């Protein structure tokens, strides 16, 4: 009996501890991670609303995504993310069942199955010269090989079968020196018309046989004043263009095989202060739109090419293409955003005084202006026309509006994340009532009883669903206060639209969003661009009373010498506290390890002339900086020139009265030979990285001392021919050289050459090691190499007595100006995947083992233990090395399917991986962004310092109670047995 009881207790104890295993079951999905799918800013949209089948809209975006969206809810039916160099130039629907896309500069034509998005066919279109890109898809639903798709790109017109993608014929207009502006296939005509310029002074029109590609007719007219590239097709026989001076509007008519011009002065449509005029590429049916810096002008082309002004709109507005209501009636939508209201007006083309629809919808002011509008019509039950409008806003969000309401909204601005920082949540202030405690206790008991039933496999399907719901509710992961483990935080992301979002790490919801005014186009800043986002103020002493804030850094233009801009945002409220625009140029931002009396972190902003500017601009910050100025160094990498320089401040700017500006002084420079080396990558330590110990215990109870310096720079260079695409150079023509450079003195601590290797190079730097990924041309495989650097000056003396009395060299001051005695160990391994991004896990104290997080070409994140990249690995490790945990050497790094952090999910268009330490030492938070977003918690050494959230406390209590009862019963049995033996 005692043996049976012991076995039962062992089983119970095993079951109570079984939840400590690091596994992810079906009912655990979503507890520690979340995944969000986006498509990006829409630039083309085609509605498909036939009675048969689902109502959908097919869109293409600036993030090279083609997707089919449900018109009822905005959900994604299917999508494809094309490559970074495969931008979508046009989309349409053919035969009612194929989605046709033209991409990659007009060189790739594809057909996708409309219901499920499967690729039907793909054709490669070859061109001779860069040109406009046009896609013309017939409206006929007759399914045969004569139903052609016309694509113009590279100076050539291609006729492609819509059934199988076969190129029927190809005609080269670049050979005729013709700059094609429009390609027309009128439904009523059996010809294809090609219109263009020769040397901007001759207008040419060709008529082509659509079946064979033969030239039927060619006419041309001279225009001495010259023509611009701004053209729009008003109808099948009328083209509107601007002359070379953009002061004259030309109406070009094609009648009876002849070309006629009619000139209209721009001043007759707009006033003298109109600025630069451009023709909007909207298909408005007998109308066209002109845009100036003050107006949006709508005009109509009458008989004989006479241009008549229709309306002049002062507010920022967007126009849709014309949509057909009937054979003789077409409609246009006009949308504009004004004072938290979105105005939509739909008018018929033939009578602009009539409003087919006029609606005003209340909308969040943080969405900005309307950028694009697409409309679709349908017939109501009363035979009247109804309309739905797809709106693209300034913040890249996508809205569907129907019957005066927003049916759905997609926050697709999150598909263009530029940079990420984090902020702690507020401290919980309010207490908890007694009734709430009692209710929580009841729910706690109920939940653990259900968990016990699930562990013992006695739970019904209803119980399993209840367990899942309780886990989601009881995890408290979505509370807006801090937790003691540091899992709940705010992810503050800067997007390409100039909007900042705060996402809750618990469930990924948007806590607040702000369209930063400084990042919007204005008279002060014509082309604003966001660059980085940094923590600005992190209150510790007044955490209950003050809110943290973040700093957004941008510039007003694409070049490095463009004026910069700064915006300061409250991290809890999402309000812009202050902004500075325009300021000096910004090429580098250096967060300093100092804070002023208000706990604002000091930052150095380096301009294009390497002058340093101090922020915040306060006397206290200036005093702190001047006291530490002798210890502040920075470096610059001139990749185009192959030069690395070290700088220090030599005092206030000599030609500027700004006391917060400091002139640079060059300390050192490293000049690489331009004919043999080109800089392709550089990497440094994370600013907030924590190193637990400098000592590394190895086999035979020996110790190696890591060379820890946050001033080390990893630099990778290749031969000029090896900096291009893979295969652009032979193994003999390419090599990869890596450097470890001390940025204080400019000393090169380590240099190594990989013959026959080339870019791209991705690297990560942590503690005393760097791991980098590149391509080996000789082996035709990707490789990953590791370099570890150790301090030899501290390795020889291990006298404990000297360490105690303070005479050991470990306690002596260290100066980077003294020549370090270092040694480097390195090793290379084959790696299966191409890499998009690479980083390393980070924890609060730096105790937990490191894992490399690798963003693969398959848009997944792989966690690889750093032990696999130990340069001391050998084929046959000794017993002592095995006890140390050293893995036997192999030529390739293993890819373990269970090591994918993203599980079976993909982060489409993956661009970056960010790791944030939690307060719990075993855990790190991982955020991955691209077109999609993914967040999870990761424990590289498992959760050795805590129990899992679904640990069965009820079963543990039952086990303890059972042990007590078993001990008592066993004691009684023992006493009885002793008594019986004595009676004998």
N, C-alpha and C positions, 0 to 999 in steps of 0.2 A: 504493500500500500504506500509506503513512504517513497519508493522509487517512482510509482505512478504519479504521485503528487508532485515530485520534483520535476518530472518531465512536463507536466501541465504548466507548472510555474515557469519553466524555461521557455515554453511556447508563448505564454502570455508576455513575458519580458521581452522576447524577440519581437512580437507584434507591436509592443508599445514603443520600441526604439526603431522600428523599420522605417518610420517616416524621416529619419535622418539621412537616408540615402539621397544622392543627388540625381533625381530623375524628374522627368516632366511627363505627366499623364494627361489624358484628354480633358479631364475635369479641372486641370490646373492652368489651362491656356487662358491668358488674359489676366492672371493674378499678379504677375510680376513684369509683364511686358505688354506693349501695344504697338499696333501697326496701322498706319494711315496711308491711303492711296490718293494720289492727286494726278492732275494732268498738266497743269501749268496755264500760262496765259493763252487764251484761244485767239487764233488769227484767221482761221477759216471755219465755216460751219455750213453743213448741208442737212436740211430736214428730210426725214422719211416718215410720212404720216399717212400712208395708204391704209385703207380699211382693213386689208388683210395683214396680219402680223403686228408686231409691237411697234408702238410709236416711239421714234428715236431721233436723235440728232447726232450726226457724225461730225467730229471736230478734229482739227489739227492745231498744234500749239507751238509756241516759241521754244519749248523744251524738247522739240522733235518727237512729240507724242501724237499718235492717231488713236482716237477712242470713239466708241459708240456709247452714248448716254441715254438712259431712260428718261423720257420726257415727263413722266409722272413724278418721279422722286429725285432725279439727278444722279442715280446710281450708275456705276460703270458696268455696261454689259460685257465689253471686252476692250482691250487697248494693246497697243504695241509701242514700245519706246525704241525709236531708231537710234543709230549711233550719233555721236557728237558732231560728226562731219556730214551727217545725212539729213540736213534741214529740209523740211517739207515746203515745197513751192506752190502746190495747188492740190485740191481734192475735189472730187465730184462723184456722183453715183451713176453707173451705167447699167442699162437693161433692167433697172429696178432691183438688182440682186448683187451687184459688184460695187465695192468702194474703190475708186481709182485714185492713186496718189502719184504725184510727180515730185521727186526729191533729189537731193545731192546735186544741186545746181542744174537740174533738168536732165541728169544723166541716167536716172533710174525710174522706170515706170512700173508700177505694181498694181495688181488687182487683188482685193481682199474679199472674202465671202461676207456679205452684209450681216447675216444672222449670227455667225460665230467668230468672225475675224480671221479665219484661216486664209493663208496665202494661196491664191489660185494660180497666178503666174507672175513672172518678173521679166522685164526686158531692159537691156542696157542700150541706151541711146548715145551714139557717138557724135560729137560736135567738133567744129574746127576753131571757133573763136567765141569768146564770151559775148553774151547777148541777153536780151530780155527772155524771160521764161514764161511760157503760156501753155495752158492745158485746155483743150476744147473737146468736150464730150457730147455726142449727139443725144437728142431727147427721144429718139426712136426706141421702141421696145421690141423691135423685130430682132430675133436671135439668129444671126448668121454671120459668116465671115466678112460680108460686105459692110457690116456695121462697124465703122472705123472710129478710132480715137486719134485725135491730132495733138501732137506735142511739139512745141517749138522750143529749142534750147541749143546753145552752142552754135548759133547761126544756121541751124538746119531744121527743116520741117519734116517730121516723121508721121507716117500714117501706120497705125498699129491696130491689129485685129482685136476687138474687145472680147473675143471668145478664148483665144489661146495666147495672146500677146505677141504673135508673130509680126515682125516689121514688114509691111507690104511694100512700102516704098519710102525713099528718103531723098530730099531735095536740099542742096547746099546753096543758101543765099549769101553766105559770107564770101563765097568766091566771086559774087557779083558786087562786093563792097556795099551791100545793102544792110542798113541798120533797121531791122524789122521792128515796127511799133505795134502792129495789131495783126491778128489772124482771125478771119471771119468765115464762118460757115452758116449762111442764111438757110433756115429750114425750107424756104420756098424755092431756093436756087440749087442747081446741081453743080456748083463750083465752090472752090475755096479761094477766098480773096486774101492776099498778103500785101500789107501796106508798110512802107518804110521810107527812109531817107538814104541818099547817097551824098556824103560829105556835108550833110546838114543844109544843103542848098537846093537839092533836087528831090521832089516827092515822086515815088514810084508806086504803081499798083499792078499786081500780077493776079491773073485768074488761072487757077490750077484745076485740072481734072482730079476729083477726089478718088477715083478708082485706080488710076495709073500714075498720077503725079506729073502728067504732061502739062506743059505751059500752053494755055489756050490764048491768053491775051496779055499784053504788057503795054502800059501807057505811063508817061512821066511828064512832070511839069516842073519848070525851074522856078525857084523862089529866091531872089537875090538877097533878101534880108536875113536868111538863115532861119532854121527851125530848132526848137529845143526838144528835149526828150520827153517833155510833159505832154501826153496825149490821152484822150479818152474817147471811146466809141459811144456816140449818142444813139445811133440806130445802125441798121445794116448798111446804109449808104451815106452816113454823115459821120465825120471825124472832127473833133475839136482839138486844137493844138495851140501852143504859145510860140511866138517867134523867139529868136535868140536873145533879144533884149528884155523879154517878158513884159513888154508894154503893149503888145498887140495880140489880140485873140483871133485865130484863124479858124474859119469854118470851112472844111474841105468836103465837097459834095461829089459823089460818083453817080452820074446819070448817063445812061445810054453809052457806056464805055468811055465817057469823058470825065476829066477832073476839073472842077471849078473851085476857086477860092473866094472867100468873102472876109474882109478884115473888119474887126471891131476894136476900137481903142479901149484899153482896160479902164481908163479914166471915166468912161461913160457908165461903168458899172460900179466902181469904187471911187473914193475921194483921193486927194493928192497924197495923204499920209498913210497909204496902204501898206508900204513896205514890200517885201518879196512876195510875189504871187505864185501859187502853185495850183495845179489841177488835181483834185482828189480822184483816186481811182475807183469811184463808185459807179455802178451800172444803174443809171436812173431813168432810162427809157425816154428819149427826146429831151432830157434835161442833163445838166452837168453842174458841178459845184466847184467854186474857187475858194481857196483859203488864203487869208492874209493874216498879218499879225494882230488884227483887230476884229475882222469880220469873217463870217462864213456866208458866201454869196451863192444863191441859187439862181440859175438862168436857164431859159428854154430856147431851143433852136426852132424857129418858125420856118415857113416855106421860103425857099430861096436863100437859106442860110442866115436869115436875120436873127440876131441874138436879142432876147427880151429879158429884162431883169424880173425875176419872180419874187424873191425875198432876200433881205439882208439881215442876217442874224448876228447880234452883237455878243450874245453869251456863248460860252464854249458848248458845242453840241456835236452829236455824232449822227451820221446818216446811214441808213441801210441801203442795200441794193433794192431795186424794184422787184416786186413780186407780182405775178400774174393772177388777177382775179377772174378774168375771162379773156377771150381772144382780143378784145378791144379795150380792156380796162386793166390798168396796173396801178399799184400803190407803193408809197415810200413812207418809211418811218423816220421821225426826227426825235431824238432823245437828248435830254440835258439834265444835269444835276444842279439844284439850286436850293441852298438853305435847308438841308435835310429832306428835300423833296425831289423826286425823280419825275420829270414831266415827259410823257410819251404822246406824240401826236402822229397819227397815220392819215395821210392825205392821198387822194387819187391824182395821178399825173396829169390827166386831162383837165382837171378843174382844181386849182390850188386853193380856192376859197372854201372848199368843202372839207370837213373833218369826218373821216370815217370812224375815227376813234380818238378820244382825248382823255387821258387818264393822268392822275397825279398820285404817286405812291410815296409814302413816308419811308425814308431810307437812312441808314447810319451815315453820318457826315464823314466818318473815318474811311469811307470807301472811295472818296475822291470823285473825280469827274468821270463821265462816260467816255470810254475809248472806242468801243465798237458796239454796233447793234445789228442783229440779224432777226428778220421777221418771217413768220409762217402764217398762212391763212387757212381757215377751215370753214365749213358751212354748218351753221347752227340748225337746230330742228325747225326753226321758223323761216328757214331759207335765207337768212341774213348772213353776212360775213363776220366771222370772229377772227381774232388775231392773238398770236402768242409771240412774245419778244424775248430773245436771248441777248442779255446785256453783259458786256465785258467792261468792268470798272477799272479805275486807275490803279487800284491795289491788286489787280489781276484776279479778283473774285468774279465768279460767273453766276448770274441770276436768271431765272426764268420767270417772266411776268405774264399773267393771264387773268383777264376779268378784274383788273385793278388790284391784284394781290401778287405778292411774291410767292410763287409756288414752291421753289426751293432755291437754295444758295449754296455754292461751293467755294470754300476758301482756298482757291488754287494758287494764291500767292505763296503758300508754304512749299510749293514745288521749286522755288528759287532761293532757298536759304543760302546766304553768303557766309555768315559767321554766327557763333553761338557762345553765350556765356550763361552762368547760373546765378541764382540768388536764393538765399534762405527765405523760407516762409515766415510770417509773423509768429511771435511767441504766443501761446495760448494764454489768455487772461482770465476768462470766465471760469467759475467753478462748476461743479456738477451736482444737481439736486439728488436728494435721497431716492425719490421715485425713479429717477433715471438709472441710479445704481441698481435698484431692485429689478427693474426691467432688464437691464444689461445682464444681471446675474441669472435671471430666468432664461434669457436667450443663450447665455453661455452654457448652461446645463443642457438645454435642449439641443444645442449644436453638437456638444460632445457626445451625447447619447446617439445622435444620428451618425456621427463619425465612428463611434464604436460599432454600430450596426454595419457600416460600410467596411470597416477593417475586418470584421468577422464574416463578411460576405453574406449578410442577412438583409441588406437594404434592398427595398423595392425600387423600381424606376422613379417613382415619385419621391422617395427618400434621397436618391442620387441627385435629382433636380433641386431638392430643397437644400442639400449640402452645398451644391454649387452656388446657389443664391446667397446662402448664409456666408460663404467664404467671400463673395464679392462685397457683401454689405459690411461684414465684421472686420475686413482688412483695414478699414479706415484710410485706405490709400488716397482717397480724393479729398480729405479734409484740407482746409486752407490754413493749417497751423503746422508748426514743426513737430516732428516725431523724434523720439530719443535715439533712434538708429540713423537718422539723417537720410531716410529714403525719400521723403517728401520735399521737393524743391521746385523752384520755377526755372524752366528752360527759357531764356530770353533770346529770341532768334531775330536776326536782321535779314530781310529778304531783298531780292532784286527790285521789287516794286517801290522800295523806300518805306515799307511798313515794318513795324516791330511788333512781334507777337510774344506773349508770355504763355507758355504751355505748362500745365501741371504734370509732373512726372508720374503721378498716380494713374491717371487715365488718359492723358494726352489732350484734355479739353483746353480750349482757349480761355484763359482767365481774363485777359484784356488784349486789345490791339490798338496800335497808334500809327496813323499815317503821318510820318514825321514831316512837319512843314518845311524844315530846312532841306529835305531831300526831294521837294517838289519843284518843278520848273518855275522859275520866276525871273524877274528882271535882274536880280543880283546873281542868279546862278542859272545859266541856260541849260546845262546838261549835268544835273546832279547825279552822283553815283555813290552808293554806300560802300565802304571798305571794310571796316572792322567794328566790333562792339566789345567794350571792356567794362569790368567793374570799376565804378568811380568812387562811391562812398559806401562803406560797409560798417554800419554802427555796431560796436560791441558794448561800449559803456552805456549807451542810451538805446539799446535794442527795443525796449518797450515803448519808446516815445518817438523815435526817428525812423524814417523809412530809408532803405538802401536806394541807391541810384546807379545808373549805368551811363557810360559815355559812348555815343555813336560818332564814328569818324568817317568822313566822306570827302569828296572833292567835286569841283564844278567842271568836269571835263575828263576826257580819257587820258591825257598826258600827265606825266609826273609833275610838271611845273604848273599845272592848273591850280587855281586857288582852292584852299581846303575849306571844310565846314565842320563844326562840332555841334552836337545836340546832347543835352543832359536830360535824362528821363527818370522819373520816379518808378522804381521797380515794383511797387505794390499797386499804385493807382493807374499807371500807364499815362501819366501826364508829362508833357514837355516842360521842364523847369526853366530851362534857359537854352539859348542857341547863339552861336557865333558864326556868321556867314556874311561875306567871304573873309577868310583870313589867309595867312601865308600858305604856300604849298606844303603838302605832307607826303613824305616818302617812307617814313618809318615812325612807329610809335613805340616808346620804351617806357613801360610801367616801372617805376622806381620802388624800392622796398621801404618807402617812408610815407607817413601820413601826417597831415597837419592837425591842428587842435580840433577841427570839426570832423576828423577821421576821413577826410578826402585824400585819396591816394595821389601822390605826385606822379606826373607823367612828363616825359620829354618828347616833344614832337619835332622831328628832324625834317627840314625842308629840302628842296632840290639843291641848294647850295651847301648842304651839310651843316647849316646853322641850327642850333638847338633852341627850342622855345619851351619855357616852363609853364605848366598848368597844374593846379589852379593858379590864377594870377592874383595871389594875395601876399601881403608882406610876410606873414608867418611861413608860407611855403617858400618864399624867396630866402628867408633866413635859414631854413633847414637845408635848402639846396646849396647855398653858399658855404655852409659849414661842412658839407660832404662832397664838395665839387672835386676835390683831389682824388676821390675814390670812384668817380663815375667815368666809365669808358663806354664807347660804343664802336661799332664797326659798320662798314658798308660793303656790299658786293655789287660790283659793276659787271654783270654777266656778259654784256655785249663786248666790253673791252677786256675781259679776263683779268680784272684787278680787284683785289681785296684790300681795304684800307682800315686802319685803326685810328680812332679819333678820341680826343679829350677836349674839354672846354678850356680856352685860354683867357676867358673874361667876357664882359659884355660886348655886344656888337658895336663895332667902331663907327659904322655909318648909320646907325639906327638909335634913336633915343629911347627905344623900348628897353626897360631895365630887365625884362624877362626873356630877352634874346641874348644868346651867347655864341660867340664866334668859335669855330672848331680849330683844332690844331692837329695836324697829321702826325701820328706817332710812328707808324710803320706802314708798309705796303708790300704786298706780294703780287708780282706781275707774272702771269702765266704766258708761255709762248703761244701766240695766236695761231701760228701755223700748225700746231700739234695738239692743242688743248682748248676746249670750249666748255665753259661752266654750264652744267645741266641741272644740278641740284645742290641745295645746302640745307643743313638742319642743325638745330641746337636743342638744349634741354628745355623741358617745360619750366615755366617760371615758378610754378607752385609745387614742383616735385619735392617729395620728402624722401631722404635716404636714411634708413634705419641705422645702419652701421657701415663703417669703412672696412671692417675686417671680413674676410671670407674664409670660413673654415673648410679645409680640403682634406683629402685622405692622409692617413698617418698622423692625424692630430696636428697637422701643420696649418699655418695661417698665411693668406695672401692679403695684401692691403690694396684696396681699390684706389685708383687715382681719381678722386672726386673733384671736379671743377666745373662750375656752371658757366665758365667762360670758354669752353671748348666749342669749336665749330667744325662740323663735318662738311666737307666739300667734295663734290664729284665732278669730274671733267671727262670728256670723251674727245676723240679725234673729231675734227669738223665734219667728216663724212659720216661718223657714227652718231651724230646728234639728230639725224632724220628718222624716218620710219624704219622699222625692222626689215632688214634685207636690202637697205639702200647702200650698204658697204660690205665688202668682203672681210673675212676674218683678218686678213693681212692689213687691211686699210683702217681697221678700227681697234681701239683699246679704251679701257676705262681706268682712270687714275683717281684714287681716293686719298684725301688728306684729312688729318686731324690737326687743327690750327688753334693755338692759344691766342684768343682775341685781345689779350692785354699786351702781350709782347710781340705778337706776330710770328712766334716760333712754330715751326712745323714739327709736331711731336711724332707723327707717323705718316708714312707715305707708302702706298702699295698700288701696283699696276696689275690689271686683269687683261691679258692679251686676248684679242679676238672677242671682246665684249662691247656692248653699246647700250645707249639709252633706249627706253626711259628708265630713270632711276627713282625709286621711292625709298626713303630712309626714315628711321626712328632712332632717337638718341635718348638713353636713360642711364642714370648712374654713371658707370665707367665703361659702358658698352654702346655700340651702335650696330644696328642691323640694316642692311640695304639690299634691295631687289633690283635685278638688271637682267639683260638677255645675253646669253653666251652663244655667239655665232658659230663657234666651232662645234659645239655639242647640239646646236639647234634646240636649245631648251632654256627656260628661265632658271636663274640661280638666285640664291640668297646667301649672303656672306655676313659674318659676324666678326667684329674686332673688339677685343677687351683690352683695356689698358690698366696696368698696375704700377703702383709706386714702389720702386726698388729701394729707395732711401730709407724706408721704414720696415723693410722686410727682414733685414739682418739682425737687428737688435730686438730681442724678445725678453729682456731682463725685467721681471716683474717689480723688483725692488726699486729700480730706477723710475719705473712708471709710478710707484707709490709716492716717492719723494719728489717727483716732478722733474727729474733729470732725463727722462726718456725722450727720444726725439719725437714721439707722438704728441708731447705736450709743448713742444717748442713752436714759436710763431712760424708761419709759412708765408713766403712772398713769391708771387708768380714771376718776379724778376730774377730769382735764383734759378739756375738751370735745373730742371727736374730730372731725376734719375727714374725713367719709366721704361717699362717693357710692354710689348704688345703681343697678344696671342690672337690668331685669326684662323678661320676655317670657312669653307664654302660647301654648299649643298645644292643639289638640284631641287627645284620646286615646280610643281605641276602647273600652277595657274599664273596667268597674268594678274597684275595687281593694280587696283585703282587708288587705294588709300591704305595706310598702315599706321598704327599707333600702338601704345602699350597701356596696360591697365595701371591705374594709380589708386593707392589706398591711403588712409588717413595718416598712418605712422610708417608706411613703407616696409612693414614686416612681412606681409603676405607675398607669396611667390608671384613672379611676373608672368603675364601671358601677352603674347603679341596678338593684336586684333587686326586681321588682314581683310580688306575689302577686295573680294575676288572679281574677276571679269564677269562672273555669273551673277553679280549684284547681291552676293551674300557675304556675311561676316564670319570668318573662320578664327577660332581661338586656338593658338598654337603655344604650347608650354615653352617657356624660354630655355628649359633644360635641353630641348632638342637642338638649340643653337648655342651649345656650350663648346667653345673651341678646344677644350681639353678632352673631348670625347675620343676614345680609342676603340679599335676593333675588338680587342680582348681586355676589358677593364679588369683591374686587380680586385681582390675581395674587398679591400679598403675603399676602392672607388665605387664598387657596387653598394657598399653600405652608405656611402655619401649620397647615393641616388643618381650616379652617372649612368647614362644610357649608352649602350654599345653603338659604335660609329657605323652609319650607313651612308650611302652616297646621296640618298634622297630624303627629304623631309616627309613624314607621313601625313596623309589627309584622312582624318578619322571622321566619318559622317556624323557621329554624335557630338563633334566639337564645333559644329556650326551654331553660332550664337543666335542666328536668325531662324533656326530650325528649318522648316520647309518653305519659309517665306522669302520673298525677294524685295530688296530696296532698290527699285528700278532707278537707273541713272545715278547710282551711288557716287557721291563726291567726297564725303568726309565722315570721319568717326571721331567722336568726342567722348572722353572718359572723365568722370567726376568722382572723387572719393566720397564715400558715405562716412558717417561717424563710426559705424561698425567696421572694424579693421578688416574683416574678412571679405567685405563686399565693395564692389565698385559699380557705379552707374554708367551705362553705355548708351549713347545717343548716336544714331546713324541717320544721315540725311542725304537726299538726292531728289528725285522726283517724288519719292515716298519718304515717310518718316518711320523710324523704328526705335523703340526704347526698351531696355531690359535691365535687370540687375544680374550681376555676374559675381561668382565667388570662386576665384582661381584655385584656392586651396580648400574649397568647400567651407561651409559655415561652421568653423570650429569654435566660434565664440558665441554662438546662439543656437537656440532650437528653431526649427522651421515653423512657419505660421500655422501649418496644419498638424502640428504635433498633437497626438491624442493624450491630453492630460487626464481625461476620464479613464482611459485604459491603464494609464500609469497608476492612478489612485486605486483602481480595482486590483491591479497587480500587487501593490503594497499591502492592501487589505487582505488579499488572498495569502500573501507571504506571512502576515501576522497570524491569521487563522491557522495556516499550515503549521507554523511553529508551535502554536498552542495545542493543536491536535496531536502533533508529534510528541510534545512533552507529556501529554496525558497517556498516549500509548506507551511511551518509555516508562512512566511511573507504574502503570499496570503490569508491564512485563517484568520490571524489577520486583514488584510485590509477588507475582506468581512464582518467580524463581526462588524467593525467600521462603515461600510456603512449601516448596519442595524440600 
